[in-house]
Amino acid sequence: MNHLHSHGHLLQQIARCVDADLPHDDVLLHGRGQIGDMQLDGESWIDDEAERKDLLLAAVLIGIVEAADGTPHILLTRRADHLDKHSGQVAFPGGKVEATDASPITAALREAHEEIGLHPDYVDVMGFLDTYETGTGFRILPVVAKLSPGFSLTPDTNEVADIFQVPARLALDEANYQAHEVEWEGRQRRYYALQYEGYNIWGATAGMLMHMSRRLTV
């Protein structure tokens, strides 16, 4: 991966590739964001404007953790196997933005605290990626943050089966992802996947990481 050099350089690149300002409400709620994995290749899978207006706003936390040797890692979870939706899938901590949340940042921090016990005091928000629209009805704002040393994690077993970290150098290298196609609701859909130590990182999670990797190379 020749465009990423030292660990410190990678962290600097991540800091530069994110948007520092929170998008305005009209962009978050009605703007055209990145539209699922298809959009990574210049296509759209949500063409109906009426359908797009019904998307629910969600926020996820892309937490950057520095290992003892300075290697940056990205925090991920595997959802509990008994859940009705997306069971067993790898995901970022996060969820739907509730009316009681002051902002999508608040929602991402709240969900991370509820799902994996990450206290907001250890989260330093760096910025944001483009909103990511899914075929399951959500417009997701990725909140990128550096996690301060000393945090502890306790998963809510009702929602989370595992918490793990993937090296950022691996997760943010587009060459490590494999393209797949599947028929869904009568159409061929493309998605990307990354295999890491028995974890299958795919779908929206992989799509957001791939989008982040492309920002690093610009």
N, C-alpha and C positions, 0 to 999 in steps of 0.2 A: 504494500500500500504506500506508494511513493509520495503521496501528497500529505501524509501525516508523519511527523517526525518524533520528537521526544514527547514524553508524557505531558510535560508542562505546555509544550506547543499545542498538543491536542486539546487541552483544556482551554487554551487561549482561542483556538479555532472555534470551539463550541460556543464560547462566550460571544465571539464575533458573528456567528452564523444565525443567532436568534434575534428576534425583534424585541427591542427593549421596552416598547410601550404596549400596554394592553389595548387590543382593538376596540373601537367604539361599538356600542350596542347594536347599531344598525348593521355593521359588518358582521358581528357575531351572530345576530339573529336572522339576517336576511341576505347577507353578502354571499357571493359564490366562492366557496372555499375549495380546497383540494378535494376531489370527489373520489374517494376510495382508491383501490389499487389500480383500477382502470385509468384513472386520471394521471397516474405516474407515467403512463405511456401515451398521454394526449387524448384519451377517450373519456367519455362520461357514461356512468350507468344510472344516473338520475336525471332524466330529460324533462320530466313534467314539472313545470314551475310550481303548480299547486301542490304537488307531492313534496317538493323541496321546502315549501313554507311550513310544512307540518313536522319538519325535523326538530327533535328535542336537543337542546344545548347540553353538552356534557363537557367535563374537563378531566384531564389525566395528568399525573405528575411523572415527568421523566427525571428521576433522581440520579444525579451523578455522584458517585462515591469514589474517593481516593483511597486505594489500598495502602498498606504500610510502605510499599516501595514506590508510591506515587502514581501507580498505574490507575487510570480512571476506569471505573466500571459503571454500568447502568443497572439500576434496581428494577427487577421484574417480579411478578407473582404468577403462580399457576392457580387458576380458579378451582374451587372445590368441585369434586366429581358429582356431588348430588344436586347441584344447581340445575334448575329447569332450562336456563339459557346459558350458552357458552361454557358449559361445564368442562373442566379440565383444560381449558385454553390458557395460553400464556397472555398476560395483560399487564398494563401499567396500573398502579393504584389510581382509582378515580371513579367517577360516576356522574349521574345527572345533576345539573345545577338546579338546586331547589330555590323556591321563592324566598326562603329565609337566608340564603347565602348572599353576602354583600357583593360578591363578584365571583367569576369563574375561578380565580385564584383561591378564594375562600373555600369553594366547593372542592377543589383538588386537594387542598390541605386537610379539609374535614374528612374526605373519603380516605385519604392516606392514613389519617389518625385512626379512623374506625376500622379499616381493613387490616392494617399491619402494625398499628400502634406507634407510628412515627409521629413524634411530637413536633408541632409547627415551629418551635424555637430552634430546631436544628435544620430548618429549611431556608436556604437563601435563594430566592427566585432570581434567575438570570435573565429570563425572557420567554418568548413564545414562538411557536412554529405556526404555519398556516393552519386554519381550521380544516378538519378532515371529516368528510361526510361518508357515512356508511349506508349500505343497502338495508340495514336493520333499523334505520330511522333516527340516527343521531348525527349531529354536527359536533365534533369533538375539538376542543381547544387544548393542544399539548402545552403544558406549563413546564419549562425546563428549569431545573434548580440544582444547585450544588448542596450536598448534605454535609453539615459540619461534623467533625469527629465527636464521638461520645454518644451518638444516638443508639437507642435500643429498639428492637422490633419484636412485637408479639402478634402473630396472625390471629384474626378472627376466624376460627375453624369453620364457622357457618358459611364463610365466603371464600376463604383462601386455604389451599392445600399446601402450597410451598411458597417460600420467598427465596429468590436467588439473584445472583449478579452475573452479568455477562460483560466481558471486557469491551470497553467502548471501541477499541481499535478493531475488534472483530465485528461488532454490531453495526459500526458506521462505515463498513467497507461494502459497497454495493456488489462487488464481485463474489461475496460469500453467499448471496441469495440465489435461490433457484425459482424460476417462474413455473407456475402450474396453471392449468385451466380446469374448470368444472362447470357443468350445466346447472344453473340455479334459476328457478322461476322462468324456465323456457329460454334462457339466454346463456351463452357461454361467458363465463366470468374468469378473469385472470387474477391470480393472487401470487404473492411471493412468500417464501419460507426460508428460514435459517435454522439449521440444526446445531444445538449446542449442549453437549453433555447429557443427552437424552431428552432435552426439551425441544419441542417443535414451536418455534416462534414464527407465526404466520398471520395472515389476514391484516386487519387494521394496525395491529402492533408492529408487524414487520413493515407495513406501508409507511407508518410514521417514521420509523428508524431509517428506512431507505430515503425518504424525503429529506430527513435531517442530513444524511450522508451526502446528498446532492448539494445541499446548501454549503457544506464544508468545502466542496470543490469549486465553487463559483469564485 
